[in-house]
Amino acid sequence: MKVGAILALAASGILLGHEGDASARRAFTVPISGAVLSGAGVALLGVLWAYEGWVNVTNSAGEARDPQRSFARGIIIGTAALVAIYVIANVGYLAALGPDRVASSDRVAADAVRELYGPVAAKVVGAAVLISVFSASNGLTLTSPRTFFAMARDGVFFSKLAEVHPRFGTPAFAVLASALWAAFLTLTGTFEQLFTYVVFASWLFAGLAAAGVFVLRRRRPDRPRPFRVPGYPVTPALFIAAGGVVVVNTFVSRPVQALAGVGIVVVGTPAYFYWKRARRA
């Protein structure tokens, strides 16, 4: 239903919008420079947040029956489909509003519908966006706590979070703790600040995780691997390079948010070493 609504909105903008010609004329007219590329990198943070779900899919890999088959196909097919849907949606927004109004809008889907069909339809779309947010939150609630669960199971986080619900078989306490922490974070900053912290830290650790593939292949070459990286070593090397560009550009362009993201991570470092030492004892 969500995909159908997005495609219907995009089609309406393309067919009924009056800004399509203006969008085409103004495309790629700014000379390429370091500042433009850096600005594109900052804008990419918001785009990467929209695609952040691919990371959360991997959190449930340990519960998959055939991760080698299902995860590679699922991520490739799912991500490719989302790219197509998002690009088509943005073409519709540009056709309905034009580049300047898209750039200045905080609710681009609702504004596009208001332009095409009036304020009542815009409120309906706004409600649909909220439903989509709840849906995304539901997916994150099911997947993100698996990270805390795995940390606790490995002895480097609160042991309570490693408990499995006796009836539902889920890391229920980890789910609850994650939900409470997310609710607290919503009170600490703006949406842009929060997703900058998240995307920056996410890509920092995603790059480190990919680097860990090289380390494990060298140190434990004979260890059983339910999932082997397709295209190794080229695939993880390219991923690390891309993640490095995102991290470095965020430091240069948004140093305050980047340092805040690092600060949040650094706060957890003493706790990690404490639990690690306690586990060895």
Beta strands, then each sheet from edge to edge (+ up, - down):
end
